């Protein structure tokens, strides 16, 4: 099956007839869920089933469930987690195991509702100037710590039957602006970036899926990484990431132009898939039609990513929670 080069959102708790018609026509690679799509566990499972039935295959359905401020599933559907940076800092020397258990439990929650992908690990490195929208979502302040914790997070997802999406490649930590509203710029020399921000993505370059950063690396290219051929070449050749690369949400205001122009520029630069998260059906139509079908190379990466899905390992939830609580001195959840 040739996939459309898009991952799309949905408007509400169930699909409209108009949405079904669009998704059948453009055959997106997958879908992403938000709070607007979430009510009960049964409703989420029904929506996931409906999305897959509409496109006619077991498509990946993803979500942002980092824990902390960015988590679409909240109590009573899911645990309310501390921000990732707080979680890692409280765990201290036990952070690798504590992060594994946290995200193994998250993967179990997601998989039980029909969601088989998550936009994590986020291996952007926290620095003093990291914008507040991102900082406590980071895992640490050194490439080694972030790489090790990122690997634990990725393994936890895979063990739970959930595809991890590593983000924001090649590194968003130095951004001093929120890319939802503005275009951040980083002007460090490439040599410094390879030793720091880019390093966790090199370590994790074997993961099946990645998400770009809407960020200008000024000493390398004046275009945002998502639409920069030079940056995409760097990600593929120098960082060595050969998984499926999706854009960050192209409706974010870091990018200029119409949605169609953004989608075409992303694909032309070397992204495999365009992610569109927010907007009316007309916006989704515009983005998906402009993205078109996957290239041959993207299709190979997509098939490889789907092949990385596996049946979840057995999980003793009570034992995992008890171990995590011990590692965290009881400070596991927020509230």
N, C-alpha and C positions, 0 to 999 in steps of 0.2 A: 504494500500500500504506500503510495506517495503522499506524504503529509504536507499540509499547508505550513508555511514558515511563520507560524503565529501561535501564541498562547494567549487566550482571551479570558476576560472575566464574564460574569453573568449578572443580571440585573437584580434578581431577588431570590426568594426561597425555592421557587420552581421556575422552569423555563417557559417562556411565552412561545406561541406558535411562530412568531417572527424570529425569535432567537434560534429555534430549531431549524428553520429554513436557512438562516445564515450559516450555521455551523455545518449543516449538511453540504452547503455549497462550497465553503472554503476549507473544510476538513482540517481544523487546527490541530497541531501536534498535541495540545493539551489545554488545560484550563487552570485558573487560579481562583480561589475562594477568598471572600472578605467577610467582615462582620455582617454586611447586608444579606449574606447568603446563609446565615446561621441562626437556627432557632432551637431545634431539638436534635438529639442523636439520630432518631429515626428519619427526621426531615433531611438531615445532611446525607445520610446513606441513600435516601430516595433521590436527592438531587444528583449525587455522584453517579448513581445508576442511570439516571435520565441523560446526563451528559454523555456517558459512554454509549448508551443505546443510540443516541442521536448521531454520533460520528461512526458508530458501527465497529468499534474496536476498544480494547482495554487501554484507553488513553491515560497518561499520567495526569493526576489532579493534584495541584500543589497549593501551598498556603504559606503565610508568614507566621510561623509559630516559634519565634526565638525564645519566648518567655520574658517576662518583665513588661515593659511598655509596649513592645511589639509582639502581641499574641492575639490572634483572632478568636481562638477558643478560650473561654474563661469559665470560672465556676458558674453553675454546677457541672458543666460539660467537661471541664478540664481543670487541672491544678493551676493555681495562680503562682507563678514563679517569680523569684527575685530577678533583677536585671542580670545578664550573663557576667558582666564584670564584677558585680558584687558577689555573685555565686562563686566565681573563681577565686576571688580574694579571700573570702571567708574560708574556703576549703584549703587554701595555702598549699602545703606540700602534697595534699591529697587531691589537687584540682583535676588532674587528668581522670582519675577514677570518678570523682564527683560529677564532672561534666559528662562523662560517658553515661552514668546512671540517670542523670537529669534528662538527657536526650533519648535514652532508651525508653524511659517512661513516656516522654512526649511522642516518640514514634509509635508506641503501643496505643496511645490515645488516638492518634491520627489514623492508623491503620484500621482500628476498630470501627471507624466511621466512613471508611471507603477512600480516605485521602492517602495517597501513596508517594507523595513527594513533599519536601519542605525546603524553604529558602534559607538554608543553613548548611554548613557552618559559615559564619561571617568572620573572616580572618583579616579584617582591617585592623591595623595596629593603632592603639590609643597613644596619642601624644598630648602634650600640654595644650596645644591649640585645637585639638579635635572639637568640632562643633557639637553642641550639647545634644543635637538630634541623634548623634551616632555614638558618643563616647561610652555610655554605660552599656551599650549593646556589644562593645568589643570584648575580647577575652583576656587581653593583657597588653603589656607595653614593650615587649621584646619579640623579635621574630621567632626565637626558639620557643618561648612560652606559647605564643599564638599558634605556631605550627603544630606543636604537640597537642594542644587543646583542640585545635581544628580537626586533627586526625581522630581524636577520641570522639568528637561530635559526629564526624562522618561515619565512623565505624558503628556507632550506636544506631544511626538511622538505617544503615544497610542491614544490621542484625535484626532490626525491627520491620524489615520489608518496605522501607521508605527510602526513596531516592534523595540523596542530599544534593543541594545546589550551592556550590561554594561562591561566595560573593565578598566584596564587589571588585571583581578582577579588573586591573592589577593592583588595587589598593586605594581605599577612600579615607584612610585615617587622618591624613594631613589636611583634609578639607575644612576650611573655616566658614563655609556657607552651607546651607541646607539645599541639596540639589533638587528637592521637590519644588523649590521656588527660585533658585538662582544657580548660576553655573560656577562651581568652585574651580580654582586654579592652583596648581602646585608648581613651584619653580625650582625645586631642588635638582641638583645635577643627576643625570641618569645613574652614575656609579653609586651614589648614595641610595637612590631608590631601589636599585637591584639588591643592595645589601640589607635593606630594611623592608619597605612596604611591599616590594614584589616578592620577597623571599618566601613567605608562607604559601603563596600561590604556586611557586616552583616546587615546593615540598609536596603540595597536594595536587600536582598536575595530572595525577592518574584518576581523579574523580570524574564521574560520568557527565556532570552538568556544571556549568558556571554561569554567573551573571555579571554583566559589565558594570563599570562605574561611569556615571555621567560627570566626568571630571577632565579638565585640561591639564596635561603634563607639559608645561610650557617649554621646557628645554628639549622636548622630543618632537612635539607636534602642536600646532595651535588649535586643532580640532578636539572636541570632547572624545574620549577614548571610544565610546560607543559608535561613533561615525568616523573614526580615524583609521584609514588603511594602515598607516605606520604603527599605530598602537596595537591593532589587531595582529599585525605581522609579529610584533614584539611578543605578544601573548602566546602566539602559536610557536614561534621559532626560538625565542630567547627564554621565555618562561617554560615553554614546552607543554602547554596545555592543549590537549587534543580531544577534550570532551566537547559535548554540544554546548555552544555559547549562545545564551539568550541575552537580549538587552535588559537593562533595568527598564522600568515602566516608561514607555515613550510618551506618555501623557504628562510626565513631569516637566516642569518649566525650565530645567537646565538646558533643554534642547529647543532650537528655534525651528520655525517653518510649520507647515501643515503636518498633520499626522501622516499623510501619504508621503510627504517629502522626508520626514524623519524615518519612516519605515524603509523607504527605498535607500536612503543614505546608510542606514544600519546594515542592510543586507549587502550593499555595494562595498562597504568597508570590510566585511568578512564575518559579521554575526550570522549565526545559523537560523535564529528564530527571533521574531519581534514579540515582546511582551507588552500587551495593552491591558491596563487594569481598570481604569475609571473613565466613565463617559457613557453617553447614550448609545443605542444600537447603531446609529449612523456613524459614530466614531469608530466603533469596532469594525464595522463594514469597511470603512475607509482604510484603516490600518491593515486589516487582513487581506484585502484585495491588493493593496500596494505591495505587501510582503510577498504575495504569490506563493508558489510551491517551493519546497526545499530544493536546493541545489543537490547534485549527486553527492558531494562531500558531506553536506549537512544530513542527508538521508542516511548515509553510512553511520555518522555519529549518533543520529537519533535511534537507529536500530541497535547500536551498541549500548546506548544508555538504557533502553528498554530491557535489554538482555541482562543488565545488572540488577534488575528487580529479582528478589528471591523471597521464598517463603520465610516468614519471621521465625527466628529461633524461639524456643520456649523461654518464657519469662516468669519467674516467681515474683509477682508484684510486691507482695508483703515483705519478702526478703530484700528486694531492691530498695524499697522505701526505708527499711530499717537500717540498711548499710549506709544509705545516703544521709540519713539523719545523724548517724554516728560520725561520719566524716565531716559533717557540717555543724557539729555541736548543736543540733536541733534547729539551726537557722536555715531551713530549707525553703520555706514558702513565704510569700509576701502577704502578710495579714493573717 
